[in-house]
């Protein structure tokens, strides 16, 4: 679960204060060095390797900083 801020106007989510510790072992599912076999359908791997859930502990009635920056620069593409 990733705690963060949810921006209601654009629907984006920004992670806040998430700690990441990497053991860097190739046989550890939680390591960035883990080599996931192509085509693996193991229920355990699917559960562990799926993206973490987002938990909005803060909610902002505005657009996210990236969308506001795009607006200032006249770049299209944000909700």
ChimeraX attribute file (.defattr): number of C-alpha atoms within 10 A of each C-alpha:
attribute: neighborCount
match mode: 1-to-1
recipient: residues
	/A:1	10
	/A:2	18
	/A:3	17
	/A:4	18
	/A:5	19
	/A:6	23
	/A:7	19
	/A:8	14
	/A:9	13
	/A:10	15
	/A:11	12
	/A:12	16
	/A:13	20
	/A:14	15
	/A:15	14
	/A:16	13
	/A:17	8
	/A:18	10
	/A:19	7
	/A:20	8
	/A:21	9
	/A:22	11
	/A:23	11
	/A:24	13
	/A:25	13
	/A:26	13
	/A:27	11
	/A:28	13
	/A:29	15
	/A:30	16
	/A:31	15
	/A:32	13
	/A:33	14
	/A:34	13
	/A:35	12
	/A:36	12
	/A:37	8
	/A:38	6
	/A:39	6
	/A:40	9
	/A:41	9
	/A:42	9
	/A:43	9
	/A:44	8
	/A:45	13
	/A:46	11
	/A:47	10
	/A:48	12
	/A:49	12
	/A:50	8
	/A:51	10
	/A:52	10
	/A:53	9
	/A:54	15
	/A:55	14
	/A:56	18
	/A:57	12
	/A:58	13
	/A:59	12
	/A:60	13
	/A:61	10
	/A:62	14
	/A:63	19
	/A:64	20
	/A:65	12
	/A:66	11
	/A:67	19
	/A:68	15
	/A:69	12
	/A:70	13
	/A:71	14
	/A:72	9
	/A:73	9
	/A:74	9
	/A:75	11
	/A:76	9
	/A:77	8
	/A:78	14
	/A:79	9
